[in-house]
Amino acid sequence: MSAVSKEYKRVTVKSLVEMKAHKEKIAMLTAYDFTMAKIVDRSGIDIILVGDSASNVMAGHETTLPITLDQMIYHASSVIRAIDRALVVVDLPFGSYQGNSKGALNAAIRIMKESGGHAVKLEGGSEIKDSISRILSAGIPVMAHLGLTPQSIYKFGTYTVRAKEKEEAEKLKKDALLLQDLGCFALVLEKVPAKLAKEVASTLSIPVIGIGAGSGVDGQVLVTHDMLGMTHEFHPRFLRRYLDLYTEMSQAFEQYIDDVKSGDFPNEKEQY
């Protein structure tokens, strides 16, 4: 267990700001269910993201767009029941906050009240500032998200690296400052050049969490199923696989099938 884990019995928004000030890197992973969340939390993770990536990982959709607010509340509720230490951030799903600040506030309130989540995350910059302001006015912490924003995939048309060109990079930097000024407690940067991400992180006083954004930021986030090697078809450059669970689980299932069909399972010690 790290020194950070011992110091923070419960991670809060304030904890993350302190960690950035002390140059302690912030570790963040996803979870969508009780069992996985319990393991991740006990490991000493700082932030658990109940991501709309559940649309891909848990439901098999091609994009994050189909997942509903009710489904996000279900996943977040399952995660919250497992948590003792981590800060739990819940994605607001597509359609719940874009262009409708009142709807955004209602959605955020539902997540906080019905799931027990600790904060919400929204994708976008200046175009959603009204929604962010309204949510913050209710005392709900907001994590921001810039760069590749998967909910806008049909606008971009691709999952390629964002903000490589000067104009888009300048907009990202302006949006990052705006989001900090609005009161967001942290910012996720996804698939942007490492040099740009480092510049943003050094400019902001709030923590910047990267995914495919290099090492010059304040922390990192990965999808847990990806880093465990369960989603083996996914091979982005930024992903480090810590296990190959796809292979290991497949072998275990095959062995179980063989044992059942051969009559080896259950043996005399495995029955009453």
C-alpha positions as CSV (number, residue, x, y, z in Angstrom):
1,M,0.0,0.0,0.0
2,S,1.4,3.4,-0.9
3,A,2.0,6.3,1.4
4,V,-1.0,8.1,-0.3
5,S,-3.3,5.2,0.5
6,K,-2.3,5.4,4.2
7,E,-2.7,9.1,4.4
8,Y,-6.2,9.4,2.8
9,K,-8.7,7.0,4.4
10,R,-11.3,8.6,2.1
11,V,-10.3,10.4,-1.1
12,T,-12.1,13.7,-1.6
13,V,-12.0,16.5,-4.1
14,K,-9.8,18.3,-1.6
15,S,-7.5,15.3,-1.4
16,L,-6.8,15.4,-5.2
17,V,-5.8,19.1,-5.1
18,E,-3.4,18.3,-2.2
19,M,-2.0,15.4,-4.2
20,K,-1.3,17.6,-7.1
21,A,0.4,20.2,-4.8
22,H,2.6,17.5,-3.3
23,K,3.3,16.1,-6.8
24,E,1.7,12.7,-5.9
25,K,0.4,11.0,-9.0
26,I,-3.3,10.2,-9.1
27,A,-4.5,6.7,-10.1
28,M,-7.9,6.3,-11.6
29,L,-9.7,3.2,-13.0
30,T,-13.2,2.3,-14.1
31,A,-15.7,0.0,-12.5
32,Y,-19.4,-0.8,-13.3
33,D,-20.3,-3.4,-10.7
34,F,-20.0,-4.3,-7.0
35,T,-17.5,-7.1,-7.3
36,M,-15.0,-5.4,-9.5
37,A,-15.4,-2.1,-7.6
38,K,-14.7,-3.8,-4.3
39,I,-11.4,-5.3,-5.6
40,V,-10.3,-2.0,-7.2
41,D,-11.1,0.0,-4.1
42,R,-9.3,-2.4,-1.8
43,S,-6.2,-2.1,-4.0
44,G,-5.9,1.6,-3.0
45,I,-7.1,3.4,-6.1
46,D,-7.7,7.1,-5.7
47,I,-10.7,7.6,-8.1
48,I,-13.2,5.1,-9.6
49,L,-14.9,6.3,-12.7
50,V,-18.3,4.8,-13.4
51,G,-17.8,5.6,-17.1
52,D,-20.3,5.6,-19.9
53,S,-17.8,3.2,-21.4
54,A,-20.1,0.7,-19.7
55,S,-22.1,1.0,-22.9
56,N,-19.2,-0.7,-24.7
57,V,-17.8,-2.9,-22.0
58,M,-20.9,-4.2,-20.3
59,A,-23.6,-3.8,-23.0
60,G,-21.6,-4.4,-26.2
61,H,-22.6,-1.2,-28.0
62,E,-20.2,0.2,-30.6
63,T,-20.3,3.7,-29.0
64,T,-21.0,5.2,-25.6
65,L,-24.1,7.0,-26.9
66,P,-26.9,4.4,-26.2
67,I,-26.4,4.1,-22.4
68,T,-29.2,5.8,-20.5
69,L,-29.3,7.9,-17.3
70,D,-31.2,5.1,-15.5
71,Q,-28.5,2.6,-16.6
72,M,-25.7,4.9,-15.3
73,I,-27.5,5.2,-12.0
74,Y,-27.8,1.4,-11.8
75,H,-24.1,0.9,-12.4
76,A,-23.1,3.7,-10.0
77,S,-25.3,2.4,-7.2
78,S,-23.6,-1.0,-7.6
79,V,-20.2,0.6,-7.3
80,I,-21.0,2.8,-4.4
81,R,-22.0,-0.1,-2.3
82,A,-18.5,-1.6,-2.6
83,I,-16.5,1.6,-1.8
84,D,-14.7,2.4,1.4
85,R,-11.9,4.8,0.2
86,A,-12.1,5.9,-3.5
87,L,-13.8,9.0,-4.8
88,V,-16.5,7.8,-7.2
89,V,-17.1,9.9,-10.3
90,V,-20.1,9.2,-12.6
91,D,-20.4,10.1,-16.2
92,L,-23.4,12.0,-17.3
93,P,-24.6,10.1,-20.4
94,F,-25.1,11.6,-23.8
95,G,-28.2,13.6,-24.2
96,S,-28.6,14.4,-20.5
97,Y,-26.7,17.8,-20.5
98,Q,-25.9,19.0,-24.0
99,G,-27.9,22.2,-24.8
100,N,-30.1,22.0,-21.7
101,S,-28.7,23.3,-18.4
102,K,-31.9,22.6,-16.5
103,G,-31.9,19.0,-17.8
104,A,-28.2,18.7,-16.9
105,L,-28.9,19.7,-13.3
106,N,-31.8,17.3,-13.0
107,A,-29.7,14.5,-14.3
108,A,-26.8,15.3,-12.0
109,I,-29.1,15.5,-9.0
110,R,-30.6,12.1,-9.9
111,I,-27.2,10.5,-10.0
112,M,-26.1,12.0,-6.6
113,K,-29.4,11.2,-4.9
114,E,-30.2,7.8,-6.4
115,S,-26.7,6.3,-6.7
116,G,-24.8,8.0,-3.9
117,G,-22.0,9.0,-6.3
118,H,-19.5,11.7,-5.2
119,A,-19.2,13.7,-8.4
120,V,-20.2,13.8,-12.1
121,K,-18.1,14.1,-15.3
122,L,-19.1,15.9,-18.5
123,E,-17.5,16.0,-21.9
124,G,-16.8,19.4,-23.5
125,G,-15.7,22.9,-23.0
126,S,-17.3,26.3,-23.7
127,E,-20.3,24.7,-25.4
128,I,-21.5,23.2,-22.2
129,K,-20.4,25.9,-19.7
130,D,-24.1,26.7,-18.8
131,S,-24.7,23.1,-17.8
132,I,-21.5,23.0,-15.7
133,S,-22.3,26.2,-14.0
134,R,-25.8,25.1,-13.1
135,I,-24.6,21.8,-11.7
136,L,-21.9,23.5,-9.7
137,S,-24.4,25.9,-8.3
138,A,-26.2,23.0,-6.6
139,G,-23.0,22.0,-4.9
140,I,-22.3,19.0,-7.1
141,P,-18.6,18.5,-7.9
142,V,-17.8,18.4,-11.6
143,M,-14.9,16.7,-13.4
144,A,-14.3,18.0,-16.9
145,H,-13.2,16.1,-20.0
146,L,-11.5,17.5,-23.1
147,G,-9.6,16.1,-26.1
148,L,-11.1,13.0,-27.6
149,T,-14.7,13.1,-26.3
150,P,-16.4,9.8,-27.2
151,Q,-19.9,11.1,-26.9
152,S,-19.0,13.4,-29.9
153,I,-17.7,10.5,-32.0
154,Y,-20.1,11.1,-34.9
155,K,-18.9,14.8,-35.0
156,F,-15.3,13.8,-35.2
157,G,-15.8,10.7,-37.3
158,T,-12.8,8.9,-35.7
159,Y,-11.1,8.0,-32.5
160,T,-7.8,9.6,-33.6
161,V,-5.6,11.9,-31.5
162,R,-7.2,15.3,-31.0
163,A,-5.6,18.8,-30.9
164,K,-2.7,18.1,-33.1
165,E,-3.3,21.3,-35.1
166,K,-2.7,24.7,-33.6
167,E,-6.3,26.0,-33.8
168,E,-7.7,23.0,-31.9
169,A,-4.8,23.0,-29.4
170,E,-5.5,26.7,-28.6
171,K,-9.2,26.0,-28.1
172,L,-8.4,23.1,-25.8
173,K,-6.1,25.4,-23.7
174,K,-8.7,28.1,-23.5
175,D,-11.4,25.6,-22.6
176,A,-9.2,24.1,-19.9
177,L,-8.8,27.4,-18.2
178,L,-12.5,28.2,-18.6
179,L,-13.4,24.9,-16.9
180,Q,-11.1,25.6,-14.0
181,D,-12.5,29.1,-13.7
182,L,-16.1,27.7,-13.7
183,G,-15.1,25.5,-10.7
184,C,-14.4,22.1,-12.0
185,F,-12.3,20.1,-9.5
186,A,-10.3,18.1,-12.2
187,L,-9.9,17.6,-15.9
188,V,-9.5,14.5,-18.0
189,L,-7.5,14.8,-21.2
190,E,-8.0,12.0,-23.7
191,K,-5.8,11.2,-26.7
192,V,-4.0,14.5,-27.0
193,P,-0.3,15.2,-27.7
194,A,1.9,14.7,-24.6
195,K,3.5,18.1,-25.0
196,L,0.2,19.8,-25.0
197,A,-1.1,17.8,-22.1
198,K,1.9,18.7,-20.0
199,E,1.5,22.4,-20.8
200,V,-2.1,22.3,-19.7
201,A,-1.3,20.4,-16.5
202,S,1.4,22.9,-15.6
203,T,-0.9,25.8,-16.3
204,L,-3.9,24.6,-14.2
205,S,-4.1,24.4,-10.4
206,I,-6.6,21.6,-10.6
207,P,-5.4,18.0,-11.3
208,V,-5.2,16.8,-14.9
209,I,-5.8,13.1,-15.5
210,G,-4.6,11.7,-18.7
211,I,-5.6,8.8,-21.0
212,G,-3.3,8.7,-24.0
213,A,-2.0,12.1,-23.0
214,G,1.6,11.2,-21.9
215,S,3.3,11.3,-18.5
216,G,3.4,15.0,-17.9
217,V,0.0,15.2,-16.3
218,D,-1.1,14.7,-12.7
219,G,-2.5,11.2,-13.0
220,Q,-3.7,8.4,-15.3
221,V,-6.9,6.6,-16.0
222,L,-7.6,3.4,-17.9
223,V,-10.6,1.2,-18.5
224,T,-10.2,-1.7,-16.0
225,H,-11.3,-4.4,-18.4
226,D,-8.7,-3.1,-20.9
227,M,-5.8,-3.1,-18.6
228,L,-6.7,-6.6,-17.3
229,G,-6.6,-7.9,-20.9
230,M,-10.3,-8.9,-21.0
231,T,-11.0,-6.8,-24.1
232,H,-8.3,-8.3,-26.2
233,E,-9.3,-6.8,-29.6
234,F,-8.5,-3.2,-28.3
235,H,-4.9,-2.2,-28.9
236,P,-4.3,1.6,-28.6
237,R,-0.8,2.8,-28.0
238,F,-1.6,4.2,-24.5
239,L,-2.9,0.9,-23.1
240,R,-0.6,-1.2,-20.9
241,R,-2.0,-4.7,-20.2
242,Y,-1.2,-5.8,-16.7
243,L,-2.8,-9.2,-17.2
244,D,-4.1,-11.4,-20.0
245,L,-7.4,-12.4,-18.4
246,Y,-9.0,-13.1,-21.8
247,T,-6.7,-16.1,-22.2
248,E,-6.7,-17.1,-18.6
249,M,-10.4,-17.0,-18.2
250,S,-10.9,-18.9,-21.5
251,Q,-8.6,-21.6,-20.3
252,A,-10.5,-21.9,-17.0
253,F,-13.8,-22.1,-18.7
254,E,-12.5,-24.8,-21.1
255,Q,-11.1,-26.8,-18.1
256,Y,-14.4,-26.5,-16.3
257,I,-16.3,-27.8,-19.3
258,D,-13.9,-30.7,-19.7
259,D,-14.1,-31.6,-15.9
260,V,-17.9,-31.6,-16.0
261,K,-18.2,-33.7,-19.2
262,S,-15.6,-36.2,-17.9
263,G,-17.3,-36.5,-14.5
264,D,-14.2,-35.2,-12.7
265,F,-16.2,-32.3,-11.2
266,P,-17.5,-32.5,-8.6
267,N,-15.3,-35.1,-6.8
268,E,-16.0,-36.6,-3.4
269,K,-14.6,-33.6,-1.5
270,E,-16.8,-31.2,-3.5
271,Q,-20.1,-32.7,-2.5
272,Y,-22.2,-33.1,0.7
